[in-house]
Amino acid sequence: MTGRLRRVRVVGTSGSGKTTFAARLAARLDVPHLELDEVFWDAGWTKRDPAEARAQIEAFVSAAHRGWVTDGNWTARSPAASSFRPPA
């Protein structure tokens, strides 16, 4: 690999330390961190509207010019997480 990491997705099983690792990595890389559980789950662990979740992700990605770190397993489960895919 050459160059500096710019976009990192951390995945793993529940309780494996994804959020802790991702937050520390983001701090080390000096880029913002987004926890996908906070995007996809609303108060009382109710599922957030997919369009609203997608808008939050797109706003995060658009504002993170120097890169980002995110954690969660949502890309396989929700089309809203497709904002993390590289452009075609």
N, C-alpha and C positions, 0 to 999 in steps of 0.2 A: 504494500500500500504506500502510496506517495501522498504528500500533502497532509493537511490537518483535517481531522474528522469534522464534518459539518452537520450531518444529520444522523442521529443514532436512535434506533428503536430498541428498547429493552423488553424482552418477552420472557415468560417463565410461568411456572405454576403458582397458584395462590400461596401466599406466605413465604415465597422464596427470596424475598428481599429486592424485588424489582424496583420499587419506588425509592428505597434507601439508596441503592446503587445508582439509579438514574439521577437522583438529586445530587449526589456527590460527584458524579461524572459531569453533570451540567455545570456545577460550581467550578470544577477543575478546568473545564473547557471554556468557561466564562460565556456560556450561552443559556438561554431560558430552558426551563423544564416544564413539561405538561404531563400531568397524571391523567390518563384516559378515563379512569373510574370517575373522576370529578366531572368529566365532560358528559359521559353517558348515563350517569346516575344522578337523579335530583334528590331533594329532601325526602327522607323516609325510604330511601333505596327504591324509588319509583323511576322507571326508565324515562329518560328525557326524550322529547320529540327528536327524531333523527335529523330533521332539517335544522333545528336549533343546534344540535351537537355538531353537525357539519359546519355551520356558520362559525361556531367557536373555534373549531380546528382550523378552518381557513383563515380566520383572523390571526390566530397564533402563528401559523406558518408564514403568512404575509408580513407579519411584524418582526419575524426572527431572521433578519438579513444575514447575520453571520453564522447561522446554524441553530440547531435545537437538539434537545434530548427528550424523548417521551417514553413512557412505560405503560404496558398493558397489552392485552391480547385481542384487542378489538378489531384489528384489520381483517381477521378471518370471519368475524361475526357481523360486521356492520358496514354497509356501503358508505356510511358517513365518514369512516376512517380512511377512505380512499384518498383523501387530501395528502396523505403521507407518501403516496406513490410518486415516483419521479414523473415529470411531464412526458408525454409521448413525443 
